Amino acid sequence: MKRRLGTILLSLLALVAVASILSPPTKSDKAGRPLLSGARVDPQVLAILERSCKDCHSEATRYPWYSYVAPISWLIERDVAEGRNHLNLSQWSEYSLQRRERSLSEIANQVKDGEMPLRQYTLIHRNAKLSEADVNAIFQWTQVERARLIAESLGSQR
């Protein structure tokens, strides 16, 4: 019985190793792009966003050692793909004015409601957890930036 259990465990370990080699995380070729290009962002807020948001919402994802081990790598890859699909801070300048306004509103609401960053992310990355001061700083920035974008939009319509 022990021998059979050992064989099964060894087989599973070999399977995980092969799966990890065959499916490493996909690194972006756009990793050097700045976050929020074209936006006016206070350096303090930018530092918070880099610490708490960029791994899932930019092309500058940092992949720790465990992100190369299947099946964890699959979960991380899925979360990063979904995050980038929803909001990619590296593509900010490519977004339409309306999308930037909507994204700022969503950032404000999700941060205020404690929905972002995701709990499974902050469990592993404790420094990504947002303090009340962080939440307030991000919220204030989104309001100011939205007002700036709206004013810019109205100015260009004249």
Sequence and secondary structure as in RCSB ss.txt:
>XXXX:A:sequence
MKRRLGTILLSLLALVAVASILSPPTKSDKAGRPLLSGARVDPQVLAILERSCKDCHSEATRYPWYSYVAPISWL
IERDVAEGRNHLNLSQWSEYSLQRRERSLSEIANQVKDGEMPLRQYTLIHRNAKLSEADVNAIFQWTQVERARLI
AESLGSQR
>XXXX:A:secstr
 HHHHHHHHHHHHHHHHHHHHHS     TTTTS TTTTS   HHHHHHHHHHTHHHHSS     GGGGSTTHHHH
HHHHHHHHHHH  GGGGGGS HHHHHHHHHHHHHHHHTT SS HHHHHH GGGS  HHHHHHHHHHHHHHHHHHH
HHHHHHH 
